Amino acid sequence: MMVNIGVNGFGRIGHLVTRAAFLNGKVAVVAINDPFIDLNYMVYMFQYDYTHGKFNSTVKAENGKLIINGKPITIF
């Protein structure tokens, strides 16, 4: 069973929760709420974590959404 979640804040904890959800496979992140971080910086933060290393999958910004492994995440 897949569980859909939204992440409130994409700082240190928020992007690590999102990373863990993608590695788990049973949790789908469908929305992220963070009015203080630019979408392009979200891509960079997610892809290159200074503690956990590089996320070895596709991460990009497209049409106002964060796309990870081809799955769009709505940004608020």
HELIX and SHEET records of a PDB file:
HELIX    1   1 ARG A   12  ASN A   24  1                                  13    
HELIX    2   2 LEU A   39  GLN A   47  1                                   9    
SHEET    1   A 5 VAL A   3  ASN A   8  0                                        
SHEET    2   A 5 VAL A  27  ASN A  33  1                                        
SHEET    3   A 5 LYS A  71  ILE A  75  1                                        
SHEET    4   A 5 LYS A  65  ILE A  68 -1                                        
SHEET    5   A 5 VAL A  59  GLU A  62 -1                                        
SHEET    1   B 2 TYR A  48  ASP A  49  0                                        
SHEET    2   B 2 GLY A  53  LYS A  54 -1                                        
END                                                                             
